[in-house]
Each structure stands twice: as structure tokens, then as C-alpha cells.
Amino acid sequence: MTVAKATSSAREWLQAQKIGAPMSHPTMREPKMPPIQSDVTLCNTDAAWAASTQRAGLGWHFNTPEEDINREGSRAMENVSSPLMAEALAMREAVLEAKRSPILKFWFRTDSQELARAIYSKTYPVELFGVLMDIEYLSSFFQFFLCLLCWS
């Protein structure tokens, strides 16, 4: 009797739902690209990930337009769980490198839409939580810190 009542109530509830109506999800607006100021150092980050070996290659490139300074770095890491984690680790390594410099204004750019969205919205996937919290903490050491998606 209890199972029959539960089944009947469940069917009734399902029929009351609007079938085919799209669920509304809050839309997150992408930030507008600010103009690049001459005293802001640009940093592009990228990563490559090999599923077969769980290894990642991380890279970053700093460019200070005002002083025509170009610096870059790279690192290989093992036991990286996904391409998204590799992108996040590349960003963290770049931010750590930036913190070691005397420059206090940085614009970090990634080609990973998922990573940029997570950082911008502060909605950290469980897998990336620790790495993104590190980036958030390190960002407090800069006068200007921006992290956005960059298509080029």
C-alpha cells in the first residue's frame, strides 16, 4: 500500500511538471575586456596534458609592453588528473612566478574558457578548489590582478 501511494504521488508530481520547458539557469555575463594599460604586464598561460601518462606541460609568457620585457617559463608535472587541472596548474605557476617579481600589475590570460569562468565567478569545481584558492590568495599581493579568457 505504501509503495503504491508513493508511486502514484510520484506520477502525479511528474505530470504536474511542465514537460519540455527549459530549466532556467542563471546566466553569467562574461566580463568586458578592459583596455590594456601600459603599466600592466600581460601573462599568457597554457598547458598540454597526456591522458596516457597523466603528465602535463605547463607554460607561461610575460610581456610588459611599456618596458619591452619578455619572460617565459615552463614546467612538467606528473599525476595531473585532467586538461582543466593542467590549465589551472599553469595559471598558478605563472602567478607564483609573477609574485617573485617586483611588478605589481598583472593581467593573466588563458585559453581555457572553463578555467577563466571558474576564476571570474569564484565558483570553484571540487577538482580545482585547492589550486584556485592558491591563485585567489596570491592575487592579494598585486595592485592589479585580472584573469580572463583570451582567444589569441
C-alpha positions as CSV (number, residue, x, y, z in Angstrom):
1,M,0.0,0.0,0.0
2,T,2.8,2.5,0.9
3,V,4.7,1.7,-2.3
4,A,1.6,2.1,-4.4
5,K,0.8,5.5,-2.8
6,A,4.4,6.7,-3.3
7,T,4.4,5.6,-7.0
8,S,1.0,7.3,-7.5
9,S,2.2,10.5,-5.9
10,A,5.4,10.5,-7.9
11,R,3.4,10.1,-11.2
12,E,1.1,12.9,-10.2
13,W,4.1,15.2,-9.4
14,L,5.8,14.3,-12.7
15,Q,2.6,15.1,-14.7
16,A,2.3,18.4,-12.9
17,Q,5.8,19.4,-14.2
18,K,6.0,21.4,-17.5
19,I,7.4,18.8,-19.9
20,G,9.8,20.3,-22.4
21,A,10.1,23.6,-20.7
22,P,13.7,24.6,-20.5
23,M,15.1,24.9,-17.0
24,S,16.2,28.4,-16.2
25,H,19.8,28.7,-15.3
26,P,21.3,32.0,-14.1
27,T,23.5,33.3,-16.9
28,M,26.9,34.6,-16.0
29,R,28.0,37.5,-18.1
30,E,31.5,37.5,-19.3
31,P,33.4,40.5,-18.1
32,K,34.1,43.2,-20.7
33,M,37.7,43.3,-21.9
34,P,39.2,46.4,-20.3
35,P,41.7,48.5,-22.3
36,I,45.3,47.4,-21.8
37,Q,47.1,49.9,-19.7
38,S,50.8,50.5,-20.5
39,D,51.9,49.6,-17.0
40,V,50.2,46.3,-16.8
41,T,52.2,43.1,-17.6
42,L,50.4,40.6,-19.7
43,C,50.8,36.9,-18.9
44,N,49.5,34.2,-21.2
45,T,49.3,30.7,-19.8
46,D,48.8,27.3,-21.5
47,A,49.1,23.7,-20.8
48,A,49.2,20.4,-22.6
49,W,48.0,17.1,-21.0
50,A,48.7,13.5,-21.9
51,A,45.9,11.2,-20.7
52,S,48.0,8.1,-21.2
53,T,50.7,9.2,-18.8
54,Q,48.8,11.7,-16.6
55,R,51.6,14.2,-17.4
56,A,51.3,17.9,-18.2
57,G,53.5,20.5,-19.7
58,L,52.8,24.0,-18.3
59,G,53.9,27.2,-19.8
60,W,53.6,31.0,-19.3
61,H,54.8,34.1,-21.1
62,F,55.1,37.6,-19.5
63,N,55.1,40.7,-21.7
64,T,55.5,44.2,-20.3
65,P,54.7,46.5,-23.2
66,E,56.0,49.7,-21.5
67,E,59.4,48.2,-20.9
68,D,59.5,45.7,-23.7
69,I,60.3,42.9,-21.3
70,N,59.5,39.3,-22.3
71,R,60.0,36.4,-19.9
72,E,58.7,32.9,-20.1
73,G,58.8,29.7,-18.1
74,S,57.7,26.2,-18.3
75,R,57.4,23.1,-16.1
76,A,56.5,19.5,-16.5
77,M,54.3,17.8,-13.8
78,E,53.2,14.3,-13.2
79,N,50.0,12.9,-11.8
80,V,47.8,15.6,-13.3
81,S,44.2,14.5,-13.4
82,S,42.7,16.4,-16.4
83,P,43.4,19.0,-19.0
84,L,41.5,21.5,-16.9
85,M,43.7,20.8,-13.9
86,A,46.7,21.3,-16.2
87,E,45.4,24.7,-17.2
88,A,44.8,25.7,-13.6
89,L,48.3,24.5,-12.6
90,A,49.8,26.5,-15.4
91,M,48.0,29.6,-14.1
92,R,49.1,29.0,-10.6
93,E,52.8,28.6,-11.6
94,A,52.6,31.8,-13.6
95,V,51.1,33.7,-10.6
96,L,53.8,32.3,-8.4
97,E,56.4,33.5,-10.8
98,A,54.8,36.9,-11.0
99,K,54.8,37.2,-7.2
100,R,58.6,36.7,-7.3
101,S,59.0,39.8,-9.5
102,P,58.8,43.5,-8.4
103,I,55.9,44.1,-10.8
104,L,52.5,44.6,-9.1
105,K,50.1,44.8,-12.0
106,F,49.2,41.7,-14.0
107,W,46.7,40.6,-16.5
108,F,46.6,36.8,-16.7
109,R,45.1,35.3,-19.8
110,T,44.1,31.7,-20.5
111,D,42.6,29.9,-23.5
112,S,40.6,27.7,-21.2
113,Q,37.0,29.0,-21.0
114,E,36.2,26.7,-18.1
115,L,39.1,27.9,-16.1
116,A,38.5,31.6,-16.8
117,R,34.8,31.2,-15.8
118,A,35.7,29.5,-12.6
119,I,38.2,32.1,-11.5
120,Y,36.0,35.0,-12.6
121,S,32.8,33.7,-10.9
122,K,34.7,32.2,-7.9
123,T,32.7,29.0,-8.4
124,Y,35.5,26.5,-7.9
125,P,35.0,22.9,-9.1
126,V,35.9,20.5,-6.4
127,E,38.8,19.1,-8.5
128,L,40.3,22.6,-8.8
129,F,39.4,24.0,-5.4
130,G,42.9,24.0,-3.8
131,V,44.7,25.3,-6.9
132,L,42.2,28.1,-7.4
133,M,42.2,29.0,-3.7
134,D,46.0,29.4,-4.1
135,I,45.5,31.7,-7.1
136,E,42.9,33.7,-5.2
137,Y,45.3,34.1,-2.2
138,L,48.2,35.0,-4.3
139,S,46.2,37.6,-6.2
140,S,46.0,39.7,-3.0
141,F,49.7,40.5,-3.4
142,F,49.1,42.6,-6.5
143,Q,47.8,46.1,-7.1
144,F,46.0,45.0,-10.2
145,F,45.1,41.4,-10.9
146,L,42.9,40.2,-13.7
147,C,42.3,36.8,-15.1
148,L,40.3,36.4,-18.3
149,L,39.8,34.2,-21.3
150,C,42.0,35.2,-24.2
151,W,41.2,33.7,-27.7
152,S,44.5,34.6,-29.3
